[in-house]
Amino acid sequence: MGRVGIVTHPAYLEHDMGPGHPESPERLRAILAKLESSGTMSKLTRIEPRKAAKEWITRIHDPAYVQRLEDKAPSEGYASLDPDTSMSPSSLTAAYLAAGGAMAAVDAIMDNQVDQVFCAVRPPGHHAEANRAMGFCLLNNVAIAARYIQERHGLKRVMIVDWDVHHGNGTQHVFEDDPSVLFFSTHQFPHYPGTGSENERGQGKGEGATINVPMDRGQGTDDYREVFQKVLVPAADAFKPDFVLISAGFDAHQDDPLASMNITDEGYGELTRIVAGIANTHCHGRMVACLEGGYDLRALAGSVHQHILAFMEA
């Protein structure tokens, strides 16, 4: 059984974008309740996050953008960042701890405390661009972790697997000219945010290191499994990653209200096992997943549980 860690923190529950917003604290509460009631939480190693230092955040985000976030952080009420994204008084602390949680997960693996880690963090990150918040996201947690892996721990090749139902535009744009980061994304297309067509393959030296697989609405576990086996696995075998990151959104679930796909709880376990196989083959199982989307509470909790159980089998 693999040694699996979990990153979470009470501050993640304090981030609030307003009544009725789908990216609510209840998402995290549902995940944690499922892990506790199933007995799985007791088998996980708790990893304490820390606030990400600006020196790491600004490896990905423009310093002027980080300063704007600090300037706009409200002392009460809400501050709008884009039509879908806002901050409450506790949001910026949560965002720093979310990015820092991904970094702490990397450290725990590199220090041989655990083999894989699930980061139950909020706010999510993969839509956040270098210079703006977008799509519920303030800081790009996975992108920050990728650079941290390379520059703090000296590993050269990082693979990012983004199976959120919405394309990870922010992550793609950060690394699109960088051949040292392989970005692979499956996503409902066309759908928010409108990016992620098959012909977006990176640019310059990074051409070919971006792999987008647009999915048609209604596709489910069997379709995703085929894509992972026929596209992702050969790409990973050619790239030979030193570390694997997952932008783990669970909103391609058949019950999710914000999309139209048909993956099941167990389907997320299957996809996890394929990615774990890549990590075991190429990088001693080193793998960190960061929570992105997923908006039906029961489906989200059940899918995360299957995902973590698959980690434990790795």
Sine and cosine of phi, psi and omega as CSV:
sin_phi,cos_phi,sin_psi,cos_psi,sin_omega,cos_omega
0.00,0.00,0.75,-0.66,0.00,-1.00
-0.93,0.36,0.49,-0.87,0.07,-1.00
-1.00,0.04,0.93,-0.37,-0.14,-0.99
-0.92,-0.39,0.74,-0.68,0.05,-1.00
-0.97,-0.26,0.32,-0.95,0.10,-0.99
-0.72,-0.70,0.71,-0.70,0.11,-0.99
-0.96,-0.28,0.82,-0.57,0.17,-0.99
-0.41,-0.91,0.22,-0.98,-0.08,-1.00
-0.31,-0.95,0.60,-0.80,0.03,-1.00
-0.83,0.56,-0.49,0.87,-0.03,-1.00
-0.89,0.46,-0.45,0.89,0.01,-1.00
-0.90,0.43,-0.44,0.90,0.03,-1.00
-0.98,0.19,-0.27,0.96,-0.05,-1.00
-1.00,0.08,-0.28,0.96,0.08,-1.00
-0.94,0.35,0.82,-0.57,-0.13,-0.99
-0.61,-0.79,0.82,-0.57,0.01,-1.00
-0.96,-0.27,0.26,0.97,0.14,-0.99
0.93,-0.38,0.35,-0.94,-0.01,-1.00
-0.85,0.53,0.72,-0.70,0.07,-1.00
0.99,0.15,-0.05,1.00,0.00,-1.00
-0.95,0.33,0.72,-0.69,-0.06,-1.00
-0.91,0.41,-0.47,0.88,0.01,-1.00
-1.00,0.00,0.98,0.21,-0.15,-0.99
-0.95,-0.31,0.29,-0.96,0.08,-1.00
-0.86,0.51,-0.39,0.92,-0.01,-1.00
-0.89,0.46,-0.43,0.90,0.04,-1.00
-0.87,0.50,-0.76,0.65,-0.03,-1.00
-0.94,0.34,-0.62,0.79,0.05,-1.00
-0.87,0.50,-0.64,0.77,0.00,-1.00
-0.90,0.43,-0.66,0.75,0.02,-1.00
-0.89,0.46,-0.76,0.65,-0.06,-1.00
-0.91,0.41,-0.61,0.79,0.03,-1.00
-0.90,0.45,-0.65,0.76,0.01,-1.00
-0.91,0.42,-0.68,0.73,-0.01,-1.00
-0.91,0.41,-0.59,0.81,0.04,-1.00
-0.94,0.34,-0.75,0.66,-0.09,-1.00
-0.92,0.39,-0.48,0.87,0.00,-1.00
-0.99,0.15,-0.23,0.97,-0.08,-1.00
1.00,0.09,-0.01,1.00,-0.04,-1.00
-0.95,0.33,-0.57,0.82,-0.05,-1.00
-0.84,0.54,-0.60,0.80,-0.04,-1.00
-0.93,0.38,-0.25,0.97,0.00,-1.00
-0.99,-0.11,-0.05,1.00,-0.05,-1.00
-0.99,-0.17,0.47,-0.88,0.08,-1.00
-1.00,-0.05,0.86,-0.52,-0.01,-1.00
-0.97,0.24,0.75,-0.66,0.02,-1.00
-0.89,-0.46,0.84,-0.54,-0.07,-1.00
-0.99,0.12,0.83,-0.56,0.07,-1.00
-0.97,0.23,0.28,-0.96,0.15,-0.99
-0.75,-0.66,0.31,-0.95,0.07,-1.00
-0.92,0.38,0.75,-0.67,0.06,-1.00
-0.91,0.41,0.73,-0.68,0.06,-1.00
-0.95,0.31,0.53,-0.85,-0.03,-1.00
-0.87,0.49,-0.48,0.88,-0.01,-1.00
-0.88,0.47,-0.47,0.88,0.05,-1.00
-1.00,0.04,-0.62,0.78,0.03,-1.00
-0.86,0.50,-0.66,0.75,-0.06,-1.00
-0.99,0.16,0.04,1.00,0.25,-0.97
-0.94,0.35,-0.41,0.91,-0.06,-1.00
-0.92,-0.39,-0.70,0.72,-0.11,-0.99
-0.97,-0.23,0.58,-0.81,0.06,-1.00
-0.87,0.49,0.72,-0.70,0.04,-1.00
-0.82,0.58,-0.57,0.82,0.01,-1.00
-0.91,0.41,-0.57,0.82,0.05,-1.00
-0.93,0.38,-0.70,0.72,0.02,-1.00
-0.87,0.49,-0.64,0.77,0.04,-1.00
-0.91,0.42,-0.62,0.79,0.04,-1.00
-0.88,0.47,-0.64,0.77,0.05,-1.00
-0.86,0.51,-0.71,0.70,-0.01,-1.00
-0.91,0.41,-0.62,0.78,-0.01,-1.00
-0.93,0.37,-0.54,0.84,-0.07,-1.00
-1.00,0.02,-0.21,0.98,-0.05,-1.00
-0.85,0.53,0.85,-0.53,-0.10,-1.00
-0.99,0.14,0.46,-0.89,0.13,-0.99
-1.00,0.04,-0.32,0.95,0.12,-0.99
-0.41,-0.91,0.35,-0.94,0.02,-1.00
0.94,0.33,-0.54,-0.84,-0.10,-1.00
-0.75,-0.67,0.54,-0.84,0.10,-0.99
-0.87,-0.50,0.85,-0.53,-0.04,-1.00
-0.98,0.19,0.72,-0.70,0.04,-1.00
-0.94,-0.33,-0.58,0.82,0.15,-0.99
-0.42,-0.91,0.07,-1.00,-0.10,-1.00
-0.84,0.54,-0.40,0.92,-0.04,-1.00
-0.94,-0.33,-0.09,1.00,-0.25,-0.97
-0.73,-0.68,0.75,-0.66,0.04,-1.00
-0.58,-0.82,0.15,-0.99,0.03,-1.00
-0.85,-0.53,0.62,-0.78,0.22,-0.98
-0.97,-0.22,0.05,-1.00,-0.05,-1.00
-0.85,0.53,-0.45,0.89,-0.05,-1.00
-0.99,-0.16,0.03,1.00,-0.14,-0.99
-0.92,0.38,-0.66,0.75,-0.09,-1.00
-0.93,0.37,-0.62,0.78,0.09,-1.00
-0.87,0.49,-0.70,0.72,0.03,-1.00
-0.87,0.49,-0.65,0.76,-0.02,-1.00
-0.91,0.42,-0.69,0.73,0.05,-1.00
-0.89,0.46,-0.62,0.78,0.01,-1.00
-0.96,0.28,-0.48,0.88,0.06,-1.00
-0.93,0.38,-0.75,0.67,0.05,-1.00
-0.89,0.45,-0.68,0.73,0.03,-1.00
-0.93,0.38,-0.48,0.88,0.08,-1.00
-0.91,0.42,-0.65,0.76,0.06,-1.00
-0.90,0.43,-0.63,0.78,0.04,-1.00
-0.92,0.40,-0.66,0.75,0.03,-1.00
-0.90,0.44,-0.58,0.81,0.05,-1.00
-0.89,0.45,-0.69,0.72,0.05,-1.00
-0.86,0.50,-0.72,0.69,0.00,-1.00
-0.86,0.51,-0.67,0.74,-0.04,-1.00
-0.89,0.46,-0.60,0.80,0.05,-1.00
-0.95,0.31,-0.71,0.70,-0.04,-1.00
-0.92,0.38,-0.43,0.90,0.06,-1.00
-1.00,0.05,0.08,1.00,0.05,-1.00
0.90,0.44,0.48,0.87,0.11,-0.99
-0.98,0.17,-0.58,0.82,-0.02,-1.00
-0.60,-0.80,0.14,-0.99,0.02,-1.00
-0.97,-0.24,-0.64,0.77,0.04,-1.00
-0.69,-0.72,0.39,-0.92,0.00,-1.00
-0.65,-0.76,0.68,-0.73,0.21,-0.98
-0.97,-0.24,0.81,-0.58,0.01,-1.00
-0.99,-0.16,0.97,-0.24,0.02,-1.00
-1.00,0.05,0.97,0.23,-0.18,-0.98
-0.91,-0.42,0.37,-0.93,0.19,-0.98
-0.58,-0.82,0.54,-0.84,-0.07,1.00
-0.96,0.28,0.33,-0.94,0.08,-1.00
-0.93,0.36,-0.04,-1.00,-0.18,-0.98
-0.64,-0.77,-0.35,0.94,-0.32,-0.95
-0.96,0.29,-0.23,0.97,0.10,-1.00
-1.00,0.05,-0.26,0.97,-0.07,-1.00
-0.92,0.39,0.85,-0.52,0.03,-1.00
-1.00,0.09,0.14,-0.99,0.00,-1.00
-0.86,0.52,-0.52,0.86,-0.13,-0.99
-0.81,-0.58,0.23,0.97,0.06,-1.00
-0.29,-0.96,0.49,-0.87,0.14,-0.99
-0.97,0.23,0.44,-0.90,-0.06,-1.00
-0.22,-0.98,0.59,-0.81,0.19,-0.98
0.80,0.59,0.75,0.67,0.03,-1.00
0.98,0.20,0.00,1.00,-0.17,-0.98
-0.92,-0.38,0.69,-0.73,0.05,-1.00
-0.96,-0.27,-0.80,0.60,0.02,-1.00
-0.84,-0.54,0.60,-0.80,-0.06,-1.00
-1.00,0.06,1.00,-0.04,-0.14,-0.99
-0.85,0.52,-0.73,0.69,-0.05,-1.00
-0.93,0.37,-0.65,0.76,0.01,-1.00
-0.90,0.43,-0.67,0.74,0.04,-1.00
-0.88,0.47,-0.67,0.74,0.03,-1.00
-0.89,0.45,-0.61,0.79,-0.01,-1.00
-0.88,0.47,-0.73,0.68,0.02,-1.00
-0.91,0.41,-0.58,0.81,0.02,-1.00
-0.90,0.44,-0.66,0.75,0.05,-1.00
-0.84,0.54,-0.70,0.72,-0.06,-1.00
-0.96,0.29,-0.72,0.70,-0.17,-0.98
-1.00,-0.03,-0.48,0.88,0.04,-1.00
-1.00,0.03,-0.63,0.78,-0.11,-0.99
-0.95,-0.32,-0.08,1.00,0.15,-0.99
0.96,0.26,0.28,0.96,0.07,-1.00
-1.00,0.09,0.65,-0.76,-0.19,-0.98
-1.00,0.03,-0.69,0.73,-0.18,-0.98
-0.91,-0.41,0.86,-0.50,0.01,-1.00
-0.89,-0.46,0.75,-0.66,0.08,-1.00
-0.96,-0.28,0.76,-0.65,0.06,-1.00
-0.92,-0.39,0.85,-0.52,0.08,-1.00
-0.96,-0.28,0.89,-0.46,-0.04,-1.00
-0.91,-0.41,0.97,-0.23,0.01,-1.00
-0.96,-0.26,0.21,0.98,0.15,-0.99
-0.83,0.56,0.51,-0.86,-0.03,-1.00
-0.94,0.34,-0.33,0.95,0.06,-1.00
-0.98,-0.22,0.69,-0.72,-0.05,-1.00
-0.88,0.48,0.68,-0.74,0.00,-1.00
-0.99,0.12,0.95,0.32,-0.08,-1.00
-0.84,0.54,-0.68,0.74,-0.05,-1.00
-0.89,0.46,-0.71,0.71,0.00,-1.00
-0.90,0.43,-0.70,0.71,0.01,-1.00
-0.85,0.52,-0.73,0.69,-0.09,-1.00
-0.92,0.40,-0.57,0.82,0.01,-1.00
-0.89,0.46,-0.63,0.78,-0.17,-0.99
-0.94,-0.35,0.16,0.99,-0.19,-0.98
-0.92,0.40,-0.33,0.95,0.06,-1.00
-0.94,-0.34,0.35,0.94,-0.10,-0.99
-0.88,-0.48,0.95,-0.30,-0.02,-1.00
-0.96,0.28,-0.12,0.99,-0.03,-1.00
-1.00,0.08,-0.13,0.99,0.04,-1.00
-0.84,-0.55,0.90,-0.44,0.08,-1.00
-1.00,-0.01,0.89,-0.46,0.01,-1.00
-0.95,-0.31,0.87,-0.49,0.01,-1.00
-0.87,-0.49,0.78,-0.63,-0.05,-1.00
-0.68,-0.73,0.75,-0.66,0.28,-0.96
-0.95,-0.31,0.64,-0.77,-0.08,-1.00
-0.25,-0.97,0.52,-0.85,0.11,-0.99
-0.89,0.46,0.72,-0.70,-0.07,-1.00
-0.58,-0.81,0.71,-0.71,-0.08,1.00
-0.98,0.22,0.61,-0.80,-0.03,-1.00
-0.24,-0.97,0.18,-0.98,0.05,-1.00
-0.80,0.60,0.68,-0.73,0.09,1.00
-0.99,-0.11,0.21,0.98,0.05,-1.00
0.99,-0.10,-0.17,0.99,0.04,-1.00
-1.00,-0.08,0.09,-1.00,0.12,-0.99
0.99,-0.15,0.47,0.88,0.09,-1.00
-0.95,0.32,0.32,-0.95,-0.07,-1.00
-0.89,0.46,-0.46,0.89,-0.04,-1.00
-1.00,0.10,0.02,1.00,0.15,-0.99
-1.00,0.08,0.98,-0.18,-0.16,-0.99
-0.86,-0.52,0.24,0.97,-0.11,-0.99
1.00,-0.07,0.04,-1.00,-0.03,-1.00
-0.55,-0.83,0.33,-0.94,-0.01,-1.00
0.83,0.56,-0.72,-0.70,0.00,-1.00
-0.90,0.44,-0.36,0.93,-0.02,-1.00
-1.00,0.02,0.08,1.00,-0.01,-1.00
-0.89,0.46,0.78,-0.63,-0.04,-1.00
1.00,-0.10,-0.24,0.97,0.01,-1.00
-1.00,-0.04,0.07,1.00,0.17,-0.99
-0.91,-0.42,0.83,-0.56,-0.01,-1.00
-0.81,-0.58,0.94,-0.34,0.06,-1.00
-0.96,-0.27,0.75,-0.67,0.07,-1.00
-0.85,-0.53,1.00,0.00,0.02,-1.00
-0.90,0.43,0.68,-0.73,-0.01,-1.00
-0.92,-0.38,0.60,-0.80,0.05,-1.00
-0.99,0.17,0.56,-0.83,0.03,-1.00
-0.83,0.56,0.60,-0.80,0.02,-1.00
1.00,-0.05,-0.20,0.98,0.01,-1.00
-0.95,0.31,0.47,-0.88,-0.13,-0.99
-0.74,-0.67,-0.41,-0.91,-0.14,-0.99
-0.83,0.56,-0.71,0.70,-0.04,-1.00
-0.87,0.49,-0.65,0.76,-0.01,-1.00
-0.92,0.39,-0.69,0.73,0.01,-1.00
-0.91,0.41,-0.66,0.75,0.01,-1.00
-0.86,0.51,-0.68,0.74,-0.01,-1.00
-0.89,0.45,-0.68,0.73,0.02,-1.00
-0.89,0.45,-0.70,0.72,-0.01,-1.00
-0.89,0.45,-0.67,0.74,-0.05,-1.00
-0.96,0.29,-0.62,0.79,-0.12,-0.99
-1.00,-0.05,-0.38,0.92,-0.05,-1.00
-0.91,-0.41,-0.80,0.60,-0.09,-1.00
-0.92,0.39,-0.77,0.64,-0.09,-1.00
-0.87,0.49,-0.74,0.67,0.05,-1.00
-0.89,0.46,-0.62,0.79,0.03,-1.00
-0.89,0.45,-0.66,0.75,0.02,-1.00
-0.92,0.40,-0.63,0.77,0.01,-1.00
-0.89,0.45,-0.58,0.82,0.04,-1.00
-0.96,0.28,-0.60,0.80,-0.07,-1.00
-0.98,0.18,-0.59,0.81,-0.01,-1.00
0.84,0.55,0.94,0.34,-0.07,-1.00
-0.92,0.40,0.51,-0.86,0.13,-0.99
-1.00,-0.03,-0.26,0.97,0.00,-1.00
-0.35,-0.94,0.58,-0.81,0.01,-1.00
-0.88,-0.47,0.78,-0.63,0.12,-0.99
-0.91,-0.42,0.58,-0.81,0.07,-1.00
-0.85,-0.52,0.83,-0.56,0.26,-0.97
-0.99,0.11,1.00,-0.10,-0.22,-0.97
-1.00,-0.07,0.99,0.13,0.18,-0.98
-1.00,-0.04,0.59,-0.81,-0.05,-1.00
-0.89,-0.47,0.48,0.88,-0.07,-1.00
-1.00,-0.09,0.10,0.99,0.22,-0.98
-1.00,0.04,0.19,0.98,0.04,-1.00
-0.93,0.38,0.52,-0.86,-0.05,-1.00
-0.89,0.45,-0.35,0.94,-0.02,-1.00
-0.98,-0.20,0.05,1.00,-0.08,-1.00
-0.96,0.28,0.70,-0.71,-0.06,-1.00
-0.98,0.18,-0.23,0.97,-0.10,-1.00
-0.98,-0.20,0.13,0.99,-0.01,-1.00
-0.45,-0.89,-0.13,-0.99,-0.14,-0.99
-0.66,-0.75,0.66,0.76,0.00,-1.00
-0.95,-0.30,0.03,-1.00,-0.20,-0.98
-0.69,-0.72,0.53,0.85,0.12,-0.99
-0.95,0.32,0.57,-0.82,0.06,-1.00
-0.99,-0.14,0.16,-0.99,0.12,-0.99
-0.79,0.62,-0.78,0.63,-0.06,-1.00
-0.91,0.41,-0.48,0.88,0.04,-1.00
-0.88,0.48,-0.61,0.79,0.05,-1.00
-0.91,0.41,-0.53,0.85,0.11,-0.99
-0.90,0.43,-0.65,0.76,0.03,-1.00
-0.89,0.46,-0.71,0.70,0.01,-1.00
-0.89,0.46,-0.64,0.77,0.02,-1.00
-0.88,0.48,-0.66,0.75,-0.01,-1.00
-0.90,0.43,-0.57,0.82,0.05,-1.00
-0.91,0.41,-0.72,0.70,0.00,-1.00
-0.92,0.40,-0.62,0.79,0.05,-1.00
-0.89,0.46,-0.59,0.81,0.06,-1.00
-0.88,0.47,-0.64,0.77,0.07,-1.00
-0.89,0.46,-0.73,0.68,-0.01,-1.00
-0.89,0.45,-0.63,0.77,0.02,-1.00
-0.92,0.40,-0.59,0.80,-0.03,-1.00
-0.94,0.34,-0.64,0.77,-0.23,-0.97
-0.94,-0.35,-0.44,0.90,-0.16,-0.99
-0.58,-0.82,0.66,0.75,0.13,-0.99
0.84,0.54,0.48,0.88,0.05,-1.00
0.98,0.18,0.07,1.00,-0.09,-1.00
-0.91,0.42,0.89,-0.46,-0.13,-0.99
-0.40,-0.92,0.78,-0.62,0.08,-1.00
-0.81,-0.58,0.74,-0.67,0.08,-1.00
-0.92,-0.40,0.70,-0.72,0.05,-1.00
-0.90,-0.44,0.75,-0.66,0.01,-1.00
-0.88,0.47,0.76,-0.65,0.15,-0.99
-0.91,-0.42,-0.94,-0.34,-0.08,-1.00
-1.00,-0.01,-0.11,-0.99,-0.05,-1.00
0.78,-0.62,0.93,-0.37,-0.27,-0.96
-0.79,-0.62,-0.06,1.00,0.26,-0.97
-1.00,-0.06,0.86,-0.50,-0.19,-0.98
-0.89,0.46,-0.69,0.72,-0.01,-1.00
-0.92,0.39,-0.70,0.71,-0.01,-1.00
-0.90,0.45,-0.66,0.75,0.01,-1.00
-0.88,0.48,-0.77,0.64,-0.03,-1.00
-0.88,0.47,-0.69,0.73,0.00,-1.00
-0.91,0.40,-0.62,0.78,-0.01,-1.00
-0.94,0.35,-0.68,0.74,0.05,-1.00
-0.88,0.47,-0.64,0.77,0.01,-1.00
-0.87,0.49,-0.72,0.69,0.02,-1.00
-0.89,0.45,-0.62,0.79,0.04,-1.00
-0.86,0.50,-0.73,0.69,-0.02,-1.00
-0.94,0.33,-0.62,0.79,0.07,-1.00
-0.86,0.50,-0.61,0.79,0.04,-1.00
-0.92,0.38,-0.61,0.79,0.12,-0.99
-0.84,0.55,-0.69,0.72,-0.06,-1.00
-0.91,0.41,-0.43,0.90,0.04,-1.00
-0.99,0.16,-0.32,0.95,-0.16,-0.99
-0.89,0.45,0.00,0.00,0.00,0.00
